[in-house]
Amino acid sequence: MLANPVLLGGTVPPLSIPPLFSLRKRTLSLPSSSHRILPSESGERSRRSSFCLHSFCARRTQLRVSMESEVTENAEEESTSAPQKHSVRIPVGDRHILVETGHIGRQASGSVTITDGETIVYTSVCLADVPSEPSDFFPLSVFYQERLSAAGRTSGGFFKREGRAKDHEVLICRLIDRPLRPTMPKGFYHETQILSWVYSYDGIHSPDCLAVTAAGIAVALSEVPNTKIVAGVRIGLIGDKFIVNPTTKEMESSELDLMLAGTDSAIMMIEGFCNFLAEEKLLQAMEIGHAAVREICREVETLVKKCGKLKMVDAIKLPPDELYRHVEDISGYELVEALQISRKIPRRKALSVLEEKVIRILTENGYIAKDLVSGTTEPVIDDCHSEDDDEEIVSDGEVDEGDVHIKPIPRKPIPLLFSEVDVKLVFKEVTSKFLRKRIVEGGKRSDSRIPSEIRSISTQCGLLPRAHGSALFTRGETQSLAVVTLGDKQMAQRIDNLVDTEDAKRFYLQYSFPPSSVGEVGRIGAPNRREIGHGMLAERALGPILPSEEDFPYTIRVESTITESNGSSSMASVCGGCLALLDAGVPLKSSVAGIAMGLVLETEEFGGDGTPLILSDISGSEDASGDMDLKVAGNENGITAFQMDIKTAGITLPVLEKALFQAKDGRRHVLREMLKCLPPPSKKISKYAPLIHVMKVKPEKIHLIIGSGGKKVKNIIEETGVEGIETQDNGIVKITARDSSSLEKSKAIIANLTMVPTVGDIFRDCEIKSIAPYGVFVEIAPGREVNEKGQLRLSRRALLPESNPDSPTSHKQTSLGEKDDFVNAASKIASIKVDPTEQKYVLPVNNTMENKIPSKKSAFARKATSVPAKAEEIIRKLVRPVRDGLVVNKEKQSKSNAKVVSRVSSRDESNLVDDEAKIR
C-alpha cells in the first residue's frame, strides 16, 4: 500500500485527493483493473457501470488537467519572481553559523549554504523522477569537492581544473554518506545525489564538518522522505577543555580529532583519531558533541517547517507483508541449518542454493499455503429445483435445504506469485532475522563463539626476504599481508589539498581489497572509496606510535593487502602493519591492535530481555545483519583511532560506553597474541633498505652544497653514486645511499665543502687548479675553491725551514727551472691567516709582494693568459687535511666533469708571488 503524503511539521492539505508535490509529476490511479462485470448482469447494468466508469475517468482527467494548469501557473510565477531567501543563525560552540536557502540552486530539490567565518559551503540535493530497480542498498551518491579558488589558489599540476576526487575529499564524502543513509526509509528507490562544494575558505574554519551539516539540512528541506534531521560537528581537546568546531590553529595542539554526526535523539556516526586517549575522555567528547548536534537539529527543524518541501512518502514501495511469512515457511529449517555452518564460503553457497529455491517457488511455480494444500472445498450453488423434489435426501454429503442444493466440491488452490526483486529483499531480511535470533536466544554466533569471544589469531614476520619489513596477520578467516618500504623524502606522498598545510606525508598506509579475498571475481583498478577509508583508518591508528623524523629520518610506506576477508579487515591491517613496522626496524613507541565490535538492538524481539547485545570481533555476516560496526584501535592504555557506522535509527551513549570497554578487553587479548609472533619481528633495518645519514651544517653553507642551479649537488650524486641528497634551510643535510662506501664519499665531500678553515690549518696533497699571473689557484678539498664571496690566501713559505728574512734571495721570484719544485711545494699548502676586519679568509699582502705582482698591461701578464704547453705535467691530487697533527686519508674521487688544468708557459715566471699560492 502507498502511504498518504504528509507535510513534515505541517498539516494535511484540505483537498480530499492526494496533492501534487511541487512540480514533480504524480499519476492519479484509476480503479483497480480487477473490477469485473459478471455475465449474469443485465445489459442495462453493464452499460450503466460502463458509463459510470467513463464518467469517473472524465472527471479525474479534468481534475488532473486543472490542477496541473494551476501548478504550472504557480511555477511560472515563482520562476519570474525574485528569489526568496530564508536564513537562520545557529549557535555552535563559541560562535554562530549562518544557514541560508532559497537564493542559490532553486531548481534543486533542496539546497543550502552554510557560512562559518569566511568559509562557505554550498550543498544541493536532487533525486530522479523515475525510481530505479528495487534493491537492499539505497541509491545515494555523494560528491564533495574543495575548490582551490576558494583560497585564491590554483592547482600546481599541468591541469588547472579540478578533476577526480582526492583521497581527502573521498573521506569527507564518506562522512556525509554514512550518517544519512540509515535515515532513508526502506522501499524508496529514487536515485538521490548530494553535491557539495567549498566556495570560500579562510584557513581558519574547517569545511568538512560544515559539509556534513549542510547535507543533512539540504536533505531535510528536499522531497526525500528521510526520517530525521542530521547534523555534524568536530570536537577537539586542548588540555582538559573540549572545543566544538575548533579552528585549524586550535587543532594543531589538540589531542583529539573527533567527527560526530547524529540526530536530536541518537548518534549516527563517529570517526577520528587521538593520542592514546582514555575511553572515559572519548565518551565525554561524544556527549559534548551530541549536545551541539541536538541544538543544530532543533534550529533546523524550525527552518524546515517554514520552507521545507512535501515529502515523497507516496513513492515508498515495500514488499507485501504476507511474503515474509511465505519465505519463512519455505526456508524454515534449511535456513537454520545453513546459518550454523561455521566456514564462510560453504555457508554462503548453502544460502545461495536455498535462495534460488525460494525464488523459484515464489516467482515461477507459485506458493500454496499449507492449509490450502488438502481438504479444501468450496460451496457450489445448484439452482436446478424440481417441484417433485419434496423429500429430504442426504447422500454423499449432499444436504437438501429447501430449494437450493449446496454441494461441497474440492477447490484447487490458486498459486501466489511474487516479483523476484521482492523475494530477494525479503529473503535477506529473513536471513538476518534468523541469525540475530540464533545469537540472542542460543547465545552462539554463526561460528559457535560466545558474544565476547575473539577468533583464533596467528602471526608471522619476515616472510618476504627482499622487503624491508613484512608480516602476515590472520584472525579467523580474515588475513592481512602487510609490507613496509623505507625511503627518503622523494618517496613521500605529496599533498595538494585546500586545507592541509603540509605538502608531503612521511608516513602513509595503502589498503587493498582484491575480490579474491572473498572468493569472487571483480574489477581491479584504482582504489575505491571503501579502500581509501579503511586505509586512512589504519594509517591514523599507527601514526601515534611512530618515531619523530629527527629520530628516524625515513619515509615509511605500509601496504596492507587483504588476502582473506570475513570481517574486520581494516583492524587486521592495523595489527599486521604494526608487526611489519617492527620487522622493518622502525623504533615504535608501543604496539597497537584493532578490533571491530557489533551490536544487536531490540533483543526482546528475538527472545531476549531487551538489553542490547555487544559482539566482539564481528564476522562479515554479523556486520551485515547487525546494527553497528564500531572499530577501535589502540594499546592497553588508550585509543589511537576509531570509527562507527550505524544501520538503525541511532545509538545512545550508554550502549557506546559498554561497547568501548568491551573493545578495550579485546585489544588487550589481541596484543598478547601478537607477542607470540613466530618468527618474531627482526627489529633491525634490513640490509636491502637504503642508508640515510643526517648531517648538520651551518645554514649559510647550504648553498655551497647545492651550487649554481643545483649543479654541485648533482655532481656529488654522480661522483659518489648515492641515491639522493636532501638539503634544508635550517642546515640539515640528509644523504641517502644503498651502500656505506658511497655514503662515506659523499659525507667527506660535503664536510670539506662546508668546513670552516682556521688559522694554522695545514692541507696536504692539494690539487693545483690553475696558475694566474698573480698566484696559483689550489683546491684544498674536493670542490672547495671559493667560500661565500671571500678568497683564501694560503702560504707555502710558512711550511718551509726558517730563512733569513733580510736575505736578498728570500723574496726572489721562482725561476723557470724551479717550476717543478714549486709544484711539489705548492701542494703542501701553508697556513691560513684570518683578516678580522673583513671577516673573510685572506692572507695579508705586504708591500714587497704588491711590487712583484705584474700589471695587467705588461707583456708578461698578457702572455700568462695564453695556453702554455707544459702545464699538462701537473698532477692532480686529493685533499689530505691535517688538523691538530692528525692526517686523515681520503679516497681518490673520479670526476667526469673535472676542469682541465691550466697549462704553464715557460715564461710564466711571475705566477708565484713570494712562494705563496692563492686559492678560491
Buried (B, 14 or more C-beta within 10 A) or exposed (E): EEBEBBBBEEEEEEEEEBBBBBEBEBEEEEEEEEEEEEEEEEEEEEEEEEEEBEEEEEEBEEEBEEBBEEBEEEEEEEEEEEEEEBBBEBEBBEEEBEBBBBBBBEEBBBBBBBBBBEBBBBBBBBBEEEBEEBEEEBBBEBBBBBBBBBBEEEEEEEEEEBEEBBBBBBBBBBBBBBBBBBBBBBBBBBBBBBBBBBBBBBBEBBBBBBBBBBBBBBBBBBBBBBEBBBBBBBBBBBEEEBBBBBBBEBBEEBBBBBBBBBBBEBBBBBBBBBBBBBBEBBBBBBBBBBEBBBBBBEBBBEBBEEEBBBBBBBBBBBBBEEBBBBBBEBBEEBBEEBBBBBEBEEBBBBBEEBBEEBBEBBBEEEBBBEEEEEEEEEEEEEEEEEEEEEEEEEEEEEEBEEEEBBBEEEEEBEEBEBBEBBBBBBBBBBBBBBBBBBBBEEEBBBBEBEBEBBBEBEBBBBEBEEBBBBBBBBBBBBBBBBBBBBBBBEBBBEBEBBBEEEEBBBBBBBBBBBEBBBEEEEEEEEBEBBBBBBBBBBBBBBBBBBBEBEEBBBBBBBBBBBBBBBBBBBBBBBBBBBBBBBBBBBEBEBBBBBBBBBBBBEBEEBEBEEEBBBBBBBBBBBBBBBBBBBBBBBBBEBBBBBBBBBBBBBBEBEBBBBBBBBBBEBBBBBBEBBEEBEEBBBBEBBEEBBBBBEBEBEEEBBEBBBBEEEEBBBBBBEBBBBBBBBBEEEBBBBBBBBEEEBBBBBBBBBBBBBBEBEEEBBBBBBBBBBBBBBBBBBBBBBBBBEBEEBBBBBBBBBBEEEEEEEEEEEBEEBEEEBBEEBBEBBBBBBBBBBEEEEEBBBBEBEEEBEEBBBEEEEEBBEBBEEEBEEBEEBEBBBBBBEBEEEEEEBEEBEEEEBEEBBBBBEBBBBBBBBBBBBBB
